[in-house]
Amino acid sequence: MRTRSSVVTDGVVVRGLKVWCSFAQQADWLLVLTALAEGRDDRGHRPLVVVAVPTAARGVTITPLRMLNGVPGFCEVAFDDVRLPLDHVLGRPGRGWQVITTVLRAERMALMAPARFEYRLAQLGQMLDDLRIEPGHRARAELATLDVDVAVHRAFTRVLLGVVADGGDPGPLASVSKLLWSRLDQRVAETGLAALGDAAESADLEPFLPRVPPAWQEWPVEYWQARAASIYGGADPVQREVLARSAIGH
């Protein structure tokens, strides 16, 4: 943790560099996990602090990083003595670990909302129609299976949100949610790409391409983006370890 924050008389000063910040160029605010520049705890670690930083603040520089698929999905963000009021600190200074783990649990639940999958399945169904995919094609069967799995994801999300609304902590259930949606995201993208590839190989698309919505062209990009779903938001192996430790009581 090399990004530092210093609590001064009139606020907090953040300095350092963060890399792989997802779509930071589109954000108005950033939640920045930092280590206090002053002091260490009983185990010799620097206390952690989470600071809400507006991207328009003086000293914030955002540099998009273009991925192999051409999309600038990540950014490098530099903080050059960014001075902010003390009320931009989330929680008490030194309680950053508790704050960020709570945020991550919420992120795992909300990052892939069921509505997103319902929208993508509607797009997929329309594309199968536009590409004249026959009812017996495996993509049609997979679409039906995905529809059921999205309904399960929606029901599970409602359970988690109910726990949070009642003031509870979803705990390891958030890891279950993350494992559900990461694989679901990949399967939706795989189905769309496979259907598009099969149609391109077996049919003449030119006669009806003008009637196909441009959204079908997004599937190759969607496929490559979905490859990372098992990493961002908490890598899947880490989530399985969380569940395993919860099951055995550690």
C-alpha positions as CSV (number, residue, x, y, z in Angstrom):
1,M,0.0,0.0,0.0
2,R,2.1,2.9,-1.3
3,T,-0.6,5.6,-1.6
4,R,-0.4,7.7,1.6
5,S,-2.8,10.1,3.4
6,S,-1.9,12.6,6.0
7,V,-4.4,14.1,8.4
8,V,-3.7,17.8,8.8
9,T,-5.4,20.5,10.8
10,D,-7.8,21.5,8.1
11,G,-8.4,18.1,6.4
12,V,-6.6,15.2,4.7
13,V,-3.8,15.2,2.0
14,V,-3.6,12.2,-0.4
15,R,-0.5,11.4,-2.5
16,G,0.4,8.4,-4.5
17,L,-0.5,6.3,-7.6
18,K,-3.3,3.8,-8.3
19,V,-3.3,1.5,-11.4
20,W,-6.1,-0.6,-12.9
21,C,-8.9,1.7,-11.7
22,S,-11.9,0.5,-13.7
23,F,-13.5,3.3,-15.9
24,A,-12.1,6.0,-13.6
25,Q,-12.3,8.4,-16.6
26,Q,-16.1,8.3,-16.3
27,A,-16.3,8.7,-12.5
28,D,-17.1,11.8,-10.6
29,W,-15.9,10.3,-7.3
30,L,-13.2,7.7,-6.3
31,L,-13.0,5.7,-3.1
32,V,-9.3,5.6,-2.4
33,L,-7.8,3.2,0.1
34,T,-4.7,4.7,1.6
35,A,-2.2,4.1,4.4
36,L,-1.7,6.8,7.0
37,A,1.7,8.4,6.6
38,E,2.1,8.8,10.3
39,G,2.1,6.0,12.9
40,R,1.8,2.2,13.0
41,D,-0.4,-0.2,14.9
42,D,0.6,-2.8,17.4
43,R,1.6,-5.2,14.7
44,G,3.8,-2.6,12.9
45,H,1.3,-2.0,10.1
46,R,0.3,1.5,8.9
47,P,-3.4,2.2,9.7
48,L,-5.6,2.3,6.6
49,V,-7.9,5.2,5.6
50,V,-10.6,5.4,2.9
51,V,-11.0,8.8,1.3
52,A,-13.7,9.9,-1.0
53,V,-11.9,11.9,-3.7
54,P,-13.7,14.0,-6.4
55,T,-12.0,13.4,-9.8
56,A,-12.2,17.2,-10.4
57,A,-10.1,17.9,-7.3
58,R,-6.8,19.7,-7.8
59,G,-3.9,17.3,-8.1
60,V,-5.9,14.3,-9.5
61,T,-4.7,13.1,-12.9
62,I,-6.4,10.2,-14.7
63,T,-4.7,8.4,-17.6
64,P,-6.9,5.8,-19.4
65,L,-5.2,2.5,-20.2
66,R,-6.3,0.8,-23.5
67,M,-6.8,-2.9,-23.3
68,L,-6.2,-5.5,-26.1
69,N,-9.9,-5.2,-27.2
70,G,-9.4,-1.5,-27.8
71,V,-11.5,-0.4,-24.8
72,P,-9.9,1.9,-22.2
73,G,-11.5,0.0,-19.4
74,F,-8.9,0.8,-16.8
75,C,-7.0,3.9,-15.7
76,E,-3.9,5.0,-13.9
77,V,-4.8,7.7,-11.3
78,A,-2.2,9.9,-9.8
79,F,-2.8,11.9,-6.6
80,D,-0.4,14.8,-6.3
81,D,-0.9,16.2,-2.7
82,V,-4.7,16.3,-3.1
83,R,-6.0,18.3,-0.2
84,L,-9.6,17.6,0.9
85,P,-11.8,18.4,3.9
86,L,-11.7,15.9,6.8
87,D,-15.3,14.9,6.2
88,H,-14.2,13.2,3.0
89,V,-12.7,10.4,5.2
90,L,-15.1,7.5,5.4
91,G,-15.3,6.3,9.0
92,R,-12.5,7.0,11.5
93,P,-8.9,7.3,10.4
94,G,-7.4,3.9,10.9
95,R,-10.6,2.0,10.3
96,G,-10.1,1.7,6.6
97,W,-10.0,-2.1,6.5
98,Q,-13.5,-2.3,8.0
99,V,-14.8,0.3,5.6
100,I,-13.4,-1.2,2.5
101,T,-14.4,-4.8,3.2
102,T,-18.0,-3.6,3.7
103,V,-17.8,-1.7,0.4
104,L,-16.4,-4.8,-1.4
105,R,-19.3,-7.0,-0.1
106,A,-21.8,-4.5,-1.4
107,E,-19.9,-4.3,-4.7
108,R,-20.0,-8.1,-5.2
109,M,-23.8,-8.0,-4.8
110,A,-24.5,-5.0,-7.0
111,L,-21.8,-5.1,-9.7
112,M,-23.8,-7.3,-12.0
113,A,-27.5,-6.5,-11.3
114,P,-30.1,-9.0,-12.6
115,A,-31.5,-6.2,-14.8
116,R,-28.3,-6.1,-16.8
117,F,-28.5,-9.8,-17.6
118,E,-32.2,-9.5,-18.5
119,Y,-31.3,-6.7,-20.9
120,R,-28.5,-8.8,-22.4
121,L,-30.7,-11.9,-22.8
122,A,-33.3,-9.8,-24.6
123,Q,-30.6,-8.6,-27.0
124,L,-29.4,-12.1,-27.4
125,G,-32.9,-13.4,-28.3
126,Q,-33.4,-10.6,-30.8
127,M,-30.0,-11.3,-32.4
128,L,-30.9,-15.0,-32.7
129,D,-34.1,-14.0,-34.5
130,D,-32.2,-11.5,-36.8
131,L,-29.6,-14.1,-37.7
132,R,-32.4,-16.7,-38.3
133,I,-31.0,-19.1,-35.8
134,E,-33.2,-22.2,-36.0
135,P,-35.2,-23.4,-32.9
136,G,-33.1,-26.5,-32.6
137,H,-29.8,-24.7,-32.5
138,R,-27.9,-25.1,-29.2
139,A,-27.9,-21.3,-28.7
140,R,-31.7,-21.4,-28.3
141,A,-31.4,-24.1,-25.7
142,E,-28.7,-22.2,-23.8
143,L,-30.8,-19.1,-24.0
144,A,-33.6,-20.9,-22.2
145,T,-31.2,-22.2,-19.5
146,L,-29.8,-18.7,-19.0
147,D,-33.2,-17.3,-18.6
148,V,-33.8,-19.7,-15.7
149,D,-30.4,-18.9,-14.2
150,V,-31.0,-15.2,-14.3
151,A,-34.2,-15.7,-12.4
152,V,-32.3,-17.6,-9.8
153,H,-29.7,-14.7,-9.6
154,R,-32.6,-12.2,-9.2
155,A,-34.2,-14.2,-6.4
156,F,-30.8,-14.6,-4.6
157,T,-30.1,-10.9,-5.0
158,R,-33.4,-10.0,-3.4
159,V,-32.5,-12.2,-0.4
160,L,-29.2,-10.4,0.0
161,L,-30.7,-6.9,-0.3
162,G,-33.3,-7.9,2.3
163,V,-30.5,-8.8,4.7
164,V,-28.8,-5.4,4.1
165,A,-32.1,-3.5,4.4
166,D,-32.7,-5.1,7.8
167,G,-29.3,-3.9,8.9
168,G,-27.6,-7.3,8.6
169,D,-24.3,-8.3,7.2
170,P,-24.5,-10.7,4.1
171,G,-21.1,-12.1,5.0
172,P,-20.1,-15.1,2.8
173,L,-23.4,-14.9,0.9
174,A,-21.9,-12.0,-1.0
175,S,-19.2,-14.4,-2.2
176,V,-21.9,-16.8,-3.4
177,S,-23.5,-14.0,-5.4
178,K,-20.2,-13.1,-6.9
179,L,-19.5,-16.6,-8.1
180,L,-23.0,-16.8,-9.6
181,W,-22.8,-13.6,-11.6
182,S,-19.3,-14.0,-12.8
183,R,-20.0,-17.4,-14.5
184,L,-23.4,-16.1,-15.7
185,D,-21.7,-13.1,-17.4
186,Q,-19.3,-15.4,-19.2
187,R,-21.9,-17.8,-20.3
188,V,-24.1,-15.1,-21.8
189,A,-21.2,-13.7,-23.7
190,E,-20.1,-17.1,-24.9
191,T,-23.5,-17.9,-26.2
192,G,-23.8,-14.7,-28.1
193,L,-20.4,-15.1,-29.7
194,A,-21.0,-18.7,-30.6
195,A,-24.3,-17.9,-32.3
196,L,-22.8,-15.1,-34.2
197,G,-19.8,-17.2,-35.3
198,D,-22.0,-20.1,-36.5
199,A,-24.2,-17.8,-38.5
200,A,-21.3,-16.0,-40.1
201,E,-19.9,-19.4,-41.2
202,S,-23.1,-21.0,-42.5
203,A,-25.3,-18.1,-43.9
204,D,-25.1,-15.2,-46.2
205,L,-25.6,-12.2,-43.9
206,E,-25.6,-9.5,-46.5
207,P,-29.3,-9.7,-47.5
208,F,-30.5,-8.9,-44.0
209,L,-27.6,-7.2,-42.2
210,P,-29.2,-3.7,-42.7
211,R,-32.1,-4.9,-40.5
212,V,-29.9,-6.2,-37.7
213,P,-29.4,-3.7,-34.8
214,P,-25.8,-2.6,-34.4
215,A,-25.8,-4.0,-30.9
216,W,-24.9,-7.5,-32.3
217,Q,-21.5,-6.1,-33.1
218,E,-20.8,-5.6,-29.4
219,W,-20.7,-9.4,-28.7
220,P,-17.0,-9.9,-29.5
221,V,-16.1,-7.0,-27.1
222,E,-18.6,-8.4,-24.5
223,Y,-16.9,-11.8,-24.8
224,W,-13.5,-10.5,-24.0
225,Q,-14.8,-8.2,-21.2
226,A,-16.5,-11.2,-19.6
227,R,-13.3,-13.1,-19.5
228,A,-12.3,-10.9,-16.6
229,A,-15.5,-11.4,-14.7
230,S,-13.9,-14.2,-12.6
231,I,-11.2,-11.8,-11.5
232,Y,-12.6,-8.3,-10.9
233,G,-15.0,-7.7,-8.0
234,G,-13.0,-10.3,-6.0
235,A,-11.3,-13.2,-7.8
236,D,-13.3,-16.4,-7.9
237,P,-10.7,-18.5,-6.1
238,V,-10.6,-16.0,-3.3
239,Q,-14.4,-16.2,-3.0
240,R,-14.3,-20.0,-2.8
241,E,-11.7,-19.7,0.0
242,V,-14.0,-17.3,1.8
243,L,-16.8,-19.8,1.6
244,A,-14.5,-22.7,2.6
245,R,-13.2,-20.8,5.7
246,S,-16.8,-19.9,6.6
247,A,-17.9,-23.5,6.4
248,I,-15.1,-24.8,8.6
249,G,-15.4,-21.9,11.1
250,H,-12.1,-20.1,10.4
